[in-house]
Every structure is written in C-alpha cells, then in structure tokens.
Amino acid sequence: MKYYKKTKVLPFDTIDIQTVAHYAGLNFNLQIYSPFRWTPLIQRMNQSDEFLKKMRYFQRLKIFEDKHQGELIDTFLFEALKQTEFDYYYDYKCNPGSLPFYGTADFLIYHKEKQMPIVPVLKDYLNEGFTGIGKARSMNSSGPIAAGVWALDNMFTAQQITVSRVIQTDGNHWRLYELTKQGQFRQTGVYYGDNQFNKIYYDYEMQKVILGLIRYSLNQPTENEQALKVVYDFVDEKMLLTEGDKPKPSKFWNFLPQSIRDIFINN
C-alpha cells in the first residue's frame, strides 16, 4: 500500500454508487439503501479539559467557516486517539491499486507501528429533506463505501484484515460504515448535537458518544466492549429461540411483513 500527498485526483464522492456496489459485492435494496441502521456497542469517552476548552472556542465563533470544519474534526480525532497506538495523516491521496477507486482521504487513521488497520475519514455535508413521517437526515454514501472498499482491499492484501470501517462527517454530524470481506455491510444513523442547530460543540453528552465512535472504528475492542458484546450476543440468541421443534427461518428477512419485503428485497 502506498500513500501520496494530495494532488488533483477524483475524490471518492464522485464515483457512482453502481460502480461502488459492483466492486463491493453489495445489494442495493437489502444493504446500501436499507432503511435499517446499525447501532454499534460504543463505549462513551470522557472529555479532557483541553478538549472542553476547544469546544468553548467553537462556541464563541460568530461565523463557522470551512477551515473550522477541518479544525473541529481534527480536535475530535486527536482527543479520541490519545493514549492509543494510532495516529492520522491529513489530506492523503489513496492509490487505486487493483481497484478503480482512488481519491483523497481528508484524514487517514493508521496504526503507528503496524501501519494497519487504516480508517479513512471523509468530510461531507448533511443532506436534509422531509418524508411523510418527518425530517430525514442523510449523507452521500458512495464516497465512504468506495473508500471502505479501497481500505479493505489494501488491508486484506497486506495483512489479511477482513473488516474495514470508514467515518463520514462534517464536524457536527458523524456516521460510521463497516464492510467485510464476506460481503457484509452496515451503516449507522447520523449522530449530531441535540440542540437547535445540531452543533456538536454544544452537546457535551454527544461529544462522548462521538469520541467513543472514533475509538470503536479502530476495531481494537477493550475488555469492556468484549464483555458487552458477549451479553448482547446472548440476548440475541435467546430472542431467536423458538418454541418446540419449530425450525428457524432460513433468511432473517422472513420476519418482515410481505409489503416491506416487496419494496426492499423483492422476496
């Protein structure tokens, strides 16, 4: 794997979603455009005094400019990666290698000793719209998925790593994606501050969640995370138990109403 300094290249977010889905081996309706969202087992992190001081700095800004967006993301990454074996690059172009995916990762988290795993962090802006049930928040998924496929290809080739995670953010809104070599795909909802303008630097509780989300993206589970996963796996197993000898459905979407299956799965 090679990293090059930023030059004029096609950013990941200009790649069409059809090409990305083809190389990722993903299903449009069941995976990419699925209405279901992943809730990872995040361990919230407490902020340091320096971090809180920086949040107050953003609160005092009268105008939030583009440069402040990068500064805000940088502040969260620096805080989350302290006392870990990870660091990050700024504005690195990712060589396409064996895939037609290339572009600029605004930040690229990497293991300082082993170089991997790597976690691309892409800047993007929130898309807001209204549906029949209220306001909907979304972010363009083609860029992060392409970056995730690129990272997964490099990590598997070099170190047989089979899971890739990607962070997408505009500083105030955050989202995590996960892809695996087995063709699995998950994406979280959009995390944001619980205030009038959804500013993360005013929401101290959500800051803890975002710091935990960044730490979770490293795929280096702590003892607490491992223990929590065991508990949730046990609960999930109990919930799927059926009475008597009734066989379990072979496909999980058989639990869904037929009307939903017709729309999203066609099965």
Residue, then its C-alpha position, 0 to 999 in steps of 0.5 A: m500500500k502506498y500513500y501520496k500527498k494530495t494532488k488533483v485526483l477524483p475524490f471518492d464522492t464522485i464515483d457512482i454508487q453502481t460502480v461502488a456496489h459492483y466492486a463491493g459485492l453489495n445489494f442495493n435494496l437489502q444493504i446500501y439503501s436499507p432503511f435499517r441502521w446499525t447501532p454499534l456497542i460504543q463505549r462513551m469517552n470522557q472529555s479532557d479539559e483541553f478538549l472542553k476548552k476547544m469546544r468553548y472556542f467553537q462556541r464563541l465563533k460568530i461565523f463557522e467557516d470551512k477551515h473550522q470544519g477541518e479544525l473541529i474534526d481534527t480536535f475530535l480525532f486527536e482527543a479520541l486517539k490519545q493514549t492509543e497506538f494510532d495516529y492520522y495523516y491529513d489530506y492523503k491521496c489513496n492509490p487505486g491499486s487493483l481497484p478503480f477507486y482512488g481519491t483523497a482521504d481528508f484524514l487517514i487513521y493508521h496504526k503507528e507501528k503496524q501501519m494497519p488497520i487504516v480508517p479513512v475519514l471523509k468530510d461531507y455535508l448533511n443532506e436534509g429533506f422531509t418524508g411523510i413521517g418527518k425530517a430525514r437526515s442523510m449523507n452521500s454514501s458512495g464516497p465512504i463505501a468506495a473508500g471502505v472498499w479501497a481500505l479493505d482491499n489494501m488491508f486484506t492484501a497486506q495483512q489479511i484484515t477482513v473488516s474495514r470501517v470508514i467515518q463520514t462527517d462534517g464536524n457536527h454530524w458523524r456516521l460510521y460504515e463497516l464492510t467485510k470481506q464476506g460481503q457484509f455491510r452496515q451503516t449507522g444513523v447520523y449522530y449530531g448535537d441535540n440542540q437547535f442547530n445540531k452543533i456538536y460543540y454544544d452537546y457535551e453528552m454527544q461529544k462522548v458518544i462521538l469520541g467513543l465512535i472514533r475509538y470503536s472504528l479502530n476495531q481494537p475492542t477493550e475488555n469492556e466492549q468484549a464483555l458487552k458484546v458477549v451479553y448482547d450476543f446472548v440476548d440475541e440468541k435467546m430472542l431467536l429461540t423458538e418454541g418446540d421443534k419449530p425450525k428457524p427461518s432460513k433468511f432473517w428477512n422472513f420476519l418482515p411483513q410481505s409489503i416491506r419485503d416487496i419494496f426492499i428485497n423483492n422476496 
